Amino acid sequence: MPSPHTPSVREFRLTDDRAGPYGITAGPDGALWLTLVHRGGVARLGLDGAYEEYALDPADCRPTVIAPGPDGALWFTRLQDHRIGRVTVGGLVTSFALPTPDGGPYGITAGPDGALWFTETAGDRIGRITVDGEVTEFALPVEGGFPSAITTGPDGALWFTLNGANAIGRLTPDGGTAVRPLPTDAAGPVGIAADGRAVWFTEIAAGRIGRITPDGRITEYPLPDRAATPHAVVAAADGECWFTEWGTGRVGRVTEAGEITEHALPDPSCEPHGITVGPDGALWTALETGGVARVERPLP
């Protein structure tokens, strides 16, 4: 019999491995929403197993990160054609071009001001888009910083990873910026998420999970396997976060006290990308191999 502290892990195949599920989030309709980076689409997965895809035009727009917006729709970045996409829970898709060409939008999050905020990997900028499609861009004080994931922090500011600058950035809604270098050289920060007290992030090149408080104090937690290559992260509750491991096909959990547990997915080569807390309270992650995995959070 499994221990009550051991979560059950189940994998669900949704589509062929050419679709490339990447971003995943819980929608306002009680379903999970995904981006299909290789096929050029977004998809809805109900907890009852109902699955539907919505094609994007062009098909090579490379949708990446997806997040619920304040208007009840889902918003996502289109990395290849430099647009921000929007899909309603009924499947109506629209998109908005960025003012600056070739920005490479990647991360996106609902901000504290009723707008969506996103990163521009190729432009060293953070963008803001209203639900009506009005875009404002903020230049960052770095060159080649490669801003990646973004989240709203507990202090009401926007926090983001600077993969190329090996740093964490902070932006206030009025445009004030600060950049905090990481203690570990060439750590490669990517994913980022906030709980009620701090911000968690992954260090994909260093095999660590980081945590930064609003006053700038950074703690790093080394993973048991340096080859884990942690990618996406979600803050499931105060003092606890979950993350995906590209290199080992696992989902991991780390607490503020530094306790780390890892859970193997059925296919070690599945390459888990995005991760979210689902409407059912479980962890859900999108798999490069064409499915999703559900990890039931263990009992305390």
Residue, then its C-alpha position, 0 to 999 in steps of 0.5 A: m500500500p502506498s504511504p499517505h504521503t506519496p502522491s499518485v501520479r497519472e499521465f493522460r495522452l491528449t494528442d500526438d507528440r508533434a503537438g508539443p503541449y507547453g504552457i498550462t493553467a487553470g481556467p475560470d471555467g473549471a478546466l485546464w488550458l494548454t498551449l500547443v507550441h508545435r501545432g500552433g493551437v490552444a486546447r481545453l481539457g475538462l476534468d471530465g476528460a472532454y478535450e478540444e483544440y483551437a487552431l491558431d493562424p499562422a500555425d507556426c506562431r509558437p504559443t508558449v505561456i498561458a494565463p487567466g486574465p481579469d476579463g474571464a478569458l485566457w491570454f497567451t504569448r505567441l513567441q514566433d509572430h510576436r503577438i499576444g493571444r486571447v481565447t475565450v472559454g467558448g473558443l473565440v481566438t483573437s490576437f494583438a500585435l506588439p508595437t516593437p517588432d521581433g520582441g519574442p514574447y514569452g512569459i505572461t501573467a495577470g498584473p495587480d492593475g487589471a492588465l496583463w504583463f509579459t516579457e519580451t525575450a529578444g527586446d529586453r522589455i516588459g510589456r503591458i496589455t489591457v483587456d482592450g488590447e492597448v500595449t505599453e512597453f518598458a525598457l529594462p536596464v540590461e542588454g541581452g537579459f533575455p527576460s523569461a517568466i513573469t509573475t505578480g509578487p506579494d508586494g504588488a510589483l512584477w517579478f521576472t527572470l533574466n535568463g541572460a543576465n543571471a538575475i531576477g528583475r522587479l518592475t513596479p506598475d509605474g515603470g520603476t525597475a530593479v535588477r538583483p544578480l543571483p549568487t550562483d554564476a550562470a544559474g540560468p533562471v527561467g520559471i517564476a511564481a509567487d506565494g503570499r510572502a516571496v517569489w520562487f524561481t528555477e535555475i535551469a543551468a545550476g539545478r537549483i530552486g531559488r526564493i527571493t523575498p520582497d526586500g531582495r534576500i535570496t535563498e537557493y536550494p540545490l536539487p539532489d540531481r544536478a542534471a535535473t534542469p528545473h524549468a517551470v514552477v508554481a507556488a501551491a501554498d505559503g512556504e511550498c512550491w512545485f516545479t518540473e524537471w526537464g532532464t529527469g522527467r520528474v515533478g518536484r516539491v520544495t518547502e521554505a525549510g529546504e525539504i525537497t521531494e521528487h516524483a517520477l512521471p511514468d515516462p522519464s523522457c516526457e520533458p515536462h514544461g508548464i505546471t499549474v495547480g488545477p481546479d481539483g487541487a492537484l498539480w498538472t503539468a504539460l508534457e512534450t510527448g503529447g499529454v499531461a500528467r496529474v500529480e496528487r498533492p500529498l497529505p501534510 
